Protein backbone atom coordinates (compact mmCIF):
# COMPACT_ATOMS: atom_id res chain seq x y z
CA UNK A 1 0.00 0.00 0.00
CA UNK A 2 1.25 3.48 -0.86
CA UNK A 3 2.50 5.83 1.88
CA UNK A 4 0.87 8.67 -0.05
CA UNK A 5 -2.61 9.68 1.09
CA UNK A 6 -2.87 12.08 -1.86
CA UNK A 7 -1.46 11.45 -5.33
CA UNK A 8 -2.30 13.95 -8.06
CA UNK A 9 -0.78 13.50 -11.51
CA UNK A 10 -1.02 16.00 -14.35
CA UNK A 11 -4.32 17.55 -13.20
CA UNK A 12 -6.02 20.03 -15.50
CA UNK A 13 -9.22 21.95 -14.88
CA UNK A 14 -10.85 24.01 -17.62
CA UNK A 15 -13.91 26.17 -17.00
CA UNK A 16 -15.94 27.40 -19.96
CA UNK A 17 -17.36 30.91 -19.74
CA UNK A 18 -19.27 31.36 -22.96
CA UNK A 19 -16.75 31.00 -25.75
CA UNK A 20 -13.82 31.53 -23.39
CA UNK A 21 -11.90 28.69 -21.72
CA UNK A 22 -10.30 29.42 -18.36
CA UNK A 23 -7.44 27.07 -17.51
CA UNK A 24 -7.45 26.94 -13.70
CA UNK A 25 -5.07 23.96 -13.40
CA UNK A 26 -2.46 23.26 -16.06
CA UNK A 27 -0.90 19.83 -15.51
CA UNK A 28 -0.45 20.08 -11.74
CA UNK A 29 1.14 17.16 -9.89
CA UNK A 30 1.76 16.66 -6.18
CA UNK A 31 1.98 14.00 -3.47
CA UNK A 32 1.15 14.29 0.23
CA UNK A 33 2.16 11.61 2.72
CA UNK A 34 0.01 9.99 5.37
CA UNK A 35 0.21 12.08 8.56
CA UNK A 36 1.89 15.05 6.91
CA UNK A 37 1.05 18.68 7.75
CA UNK A 38 1.05 20.73 4.56
CA UNK A 39 0.07 24.28 3.64
CA UNK A 40 -1.11 25.21 0.16
CA UNK A 41 -0.36 28.82 -0.74
CA UNK A 42 -0.69 31.01 -3.79
CA UNK A 43 -2.00 34.37 -4.98
CA UNK A 44 -5.59 34.94 -6.08
CA UNK A 45 -6.19 33.26 -9.42
CA UNK A 46 -3.36 30.78 -8.92
CA UNK A 47 -5.62 27.69 -8.96
CA UNK A 48 -5.41 27.18 -5.21
CA UNK A 49 -9.17 27.06 -4.63
CA UNK A 50 -9.71 24.80 -7.64
CA UNK A 51 -7.08 22.40 -6.29
CA UNK A 52 -8.71 22.47 -2.86
CA UNK A 53 -12.08 21.57 -4.38
CA UNK A 54 -10.57 18.61 -6.24
CA UNK A 55 -8.60 17.39 -3.19
CA UNK A 56 -11.80 17.64 -1.13
CA UNK A 57 -13.85 15.73 -3.75
CA UNK A 58 -16.10 18.75 -4.26
CA UNK A 59 -15.16 18.78 -7.95
CA UNK A 60 -13.34 16.58 -10.44
CA UNK A 61 -10.49 17.45 -12.81
CA UNK A 62 -10.96 17.88 -16.55
CA UNK A 63 -8.08 15.44 -17.03
CA UNK A 64 -5.37 13.79 -14.98
CA UNK A 65 -5.46 11.31 -12.12
CA UNK A 66 -6.30 11.89 -8.46
CA UNK A 67 -5.93 9.10 -5.88
CA UNK A 68 -7.18 9.73 -2.32
CA UNK A 69 -6.25 7.18 0.34
CA UNK A 70 -5.65 4.49 -2.33
CA UNK A 71 -8.97 5.17 -4.11
CA UNK A 72 -8.92 6.58 -7.64
CA UNK A 73 -11.49 9.36 -7.54
CA UNK A 74 -10.83 11.35 -10.74
CA UNK A 75 -13.68 9.80 -12.72
CA UNK A 76 -16.31 9.12 -10.06
CA UNK A 77 -19.95 10.16 -10.38
CA UNK A 78 -21.38 12.93 -8.20
CA UNK A 79 -22.95 10.38 -5.82
CA UNK A 80 -19.69 8.44 -5.55
CA UNK A 81 -17.78 11.66 -4.94
CA UNK A 82 -20.20 12.60 -2.16
CA UNK A 83 -19.70 9.21 -0.50
CA UNK A 84 -15.90 9.46 -0.67
CA UNK A 85 -16.05 13.03 0.59
CA UNK A 86 -18.11 12.05 3.60
CA UNK A 87 -15.85 9.12 4.52
CA UNK A 88 -12.41 10.44 3.64
CA UNK A 89 -12.42 14.23 4.09
CA UNK A 90 -13.04 16.43 7.12
CA UNK A 91 -13.60 20.10 6.27
CA UNK A 92 -12.80 23.14 8.40
CA UNK A 93 -13.86 26.47 6.87
CA UNK A 94 -13.00 30.08 7.63
CA UNK A 95 -16.68 30.88 8.30
CA UNK A 96 -17.25 27.77 10.50
CA UNK A 97 -20.39 26.71 8.50
CA UNK A 98 -22.33 25.56 11.56
CA UNK A 99 -26.12 25.18 11.61
CA UNK A 100 -27.20 28.19 13.68
CA UNK A 101 -30.20 26.60 15.40
CA UNK A 102 -28.47 23.30 16.21
CA UNK A 103 -26.45 22.59 19.32
CA UNK A 104 -22.74 21.86 19.15
CA UNK A 105 -23.57 18.17 19.66
CA UNK A 106 -26.09 18.14 16.79
CA UNK A 107 -23.66 19.94 14.48
CA UNK A 108 -20.97 17.35 15.15
CA UNK A 109 -23.43 14.50 14.60
CA UNK A 110 -24.23 15.68 11.05
CA UNK A 111 -21.45 13.83 9.13
CA UNK A 112 -22.42 10.59 10.88
CA UNK A 113 -26.06 11.11 9.91
CA UNK A 114 -25.02 11.48 6.26
CA UNK A 115 -22.87 8.35 6.58
CA UNK A 116 -25.78 6.36 7.96
CA UNK A 117 -24.23 5.83 11.39
CA UNK A 118 -26.88 4.96 13.93
CA UNK A 119 -25.62 3.28 17.05
CA UNK A 120 -23.20 5.29 19.18
CA UNK A 121 -23.55 8.48 17.16
CA UNK A 122 -24.22 10.76 20.13
CA UNK A 123 -21.41 9.24 22.17
CA UNK A 124 -18.93 9.71 19.31
CA UNK A 125 -20.01 13.32 18.85
CA UNK A 126 -19.62 13.97 22.57
CA UNK A 127 -16.13 12.40 22.56
CA UNK A 128 -15.10 14.54 19.58
CA UNK A 129 -16.22 17.70 21.38
CA UNK A 130 -14.35 16.63 24.50
CA UNK A 131 -11.22 16.09 22.39
CA UNK A 132 -11.29 19.76 21.33
CA UNK A 133 -11.94 21.03 24.85
CA UNK A 134 -15.70 21.66 24.57
CA UNK A 135 -17.09 18.90 26.76
CA UNK A 136 -18.93 21.54 28.82
CA UNK A 137 -20.45 23.30 25.78
CA UNK A 138 -22.16 20.43 23.97
CA UNK A 139 -25.68 21.87 24.34
CA UNK A 140 -24.73 25.43 23.35
CA UNK A 141 -25.77 26.85 19.98
CA UNK A 142 -23.27 28.75 17.79
CA UNK A 143 -24.53 32.19 18.90
CA UNK A 144 -23.72 31.17 22.48
CA UNK A 145 -20.09 30.40 21.60
CA UNK A 146 -17.09 32.57 20.80
CA UNK A 147 -15.51 32.44 17.35
CA UNK A 148 -12.72 30.22 18.62
CA UNK A 149 -15.23 27.87 20.24
CA UNK A 150 -17.28 27.71 17.03
CA UNK A 151 -14.15 26.72 15.12
CA UNK A 152 -13.49 24.00 17.71
CA UNK A 153 -16.99 22.64 17.03
CA UNK A 154 -16.16 22.67 13.31
CA UNK A 155 -12.92 20.77 13.99
CA UNK A 156 -14.80 18.18 16.09
CA UNK A 157 -17.27 17.78 13.22
CA UNK A 158 -14.37 17.30 10.78
CA UNK A 159 -12.82 14.61 12.98
CA UNK A 160 -15.87 12.59 13.93
CA UNK A 161 -15.87 10.22 10.92
CA UNK A 162 -12.10 9.62 11.32
CA UNK A 163 -11.26 10.92 7.82
CA UNK A 164 -8.07 10.28 5.89
CA UNK A 165 -7.45 14.03 5.59
CA UNK A 166 -8.57 17.24 7.23
CA UNK A 167 -8.81 20.06 4.71
CA UNK A 168 -8.77 23.45 6.43
CA UNK A 169 -9.52 26.54 4.34
CA UNK A 170 -8.16 29.67 6.08
CA UNK A 171 -9.12 28.12 9.47
CA UNK A 172 -7.94 31.15 11.48
CA UNK A 173 -9.10 33.82 9.02
CA UNK A 174 -12.12 34.99 11.08
CA UNK A 175 -10.38 34.81 14.45
CA UNK A 176 -8.31 37.22 16.50
CA UNK A 177 -4.61 36.40 16.75
CA UNK A 178 -4.86 34.67 20.15
CA UNK A 179 -7.81 32.48 19.13
CA UNK A 180 -6.12 31.78 15.79
CA UNK A 181 -2.97 30.56 17.52
CA UNK A 182 -5.05 28.34 19.83
CA UNK A 183 -6.82 26.78 16.83
CA UNK A 184 -3.50 26.13 15.07
CA UNK A 185 -2.07 24.48 18.19
CA UNK A 186 -5.23 22.35 18.49
CA UNK A 187 -4.96 21.19 14.86
CA UNK A 188 -1.29 20.35 15.33
CA UNK A 189 -1.94 18.42 18.55
CA UNK A 190 -4.74 16.42 16.91
CA UNK A 191 -2.35 15.57 14.07
CA UNK A 192 0.20 14.31 16.59
CA UNK A 193 -2.37 12.29 18.53
CA UNK A 194 -4.32 10.79 15.61
CA UNK A 195 -1.88 10.92 12.70
CA UNK A 196 -4.53 12.53 10.49
CA UNK A 197 -3.11 14.27 7.43
CA UNK A 198 -3.65 18.02 7.74
CA UNK A 199 -3.85 20.25 4.65
CA UNK A 200 -4.22 23.98 5.28
CA UNK A 201 -5.09 26.38 2.48
CA UNK A 202 -3.92 29.83 3.56
CA UNK A 203 -2.66 33.25 2.51
CA UNK A 204 -1.06 33.77 5.94
CA UNK A 205 2.68 33.06 6.31
CA UNK A 206 2.18 32.97 10.12
CA UNK A 207 -0.10 29.95 9.62
CA UNK A 208 2.10 28.28 7.00
CA UNK A 209 5.14 28.43 9.28
CA UNK A 210 3.47 25.82 11.52
CA UNK A 211 3.34 23.26 8.71
CA UNK A 212 6.03 20.80 7.69
CA UNK A 213 5.90 21.79 4.03
CA UNK A 214 4.44 24.59 1.93
CA UNK A 215 3.20 23.84 -1.58
CA UNK A 216 3.09 27.06 -3.62
CA UNK A 217 0.71 27.24 -6.57
CA UNK A 218 1.02 29.75 -9.41
CA UNK A 219 -0.71 29.81 -12.80
CA UNK A 220 -2.25 26.39 -12.24
CA UNK A 221 0.94 24.45 -11.47
CA UNK A 222 3.09 23.74 -8.43
CA UNK A 223 5.76 26.43 -8.27
CA UNK A 224 7.54 25.05 -5.22
CA UNK A 225 7.17 22.35 -2.57
CA UNK A 226 5.82 19.37 -4.54
Secondary structure, 3 states (H helix, E strand, C coil): CCCEEEEEEEEEEEEEECCEEEEEEEEEEEEEECCCEEEEECCCCCCHHHHHHHHCCCCCCCEEEEEECCEECCCCCHHHHHHHHHHHEEEEECCCCCCCCCEHHHHHHHHHHHCCCCCCHHHHHHHHHHHCCCCCCCCCEHHHCCHHHHHHHHHHHHHCCCCCEEEEECCCCCCCHHHHHHHHHHHHHHHHHHCCEEEEECCCHHHHCCCCEEEEEECCEEEECC
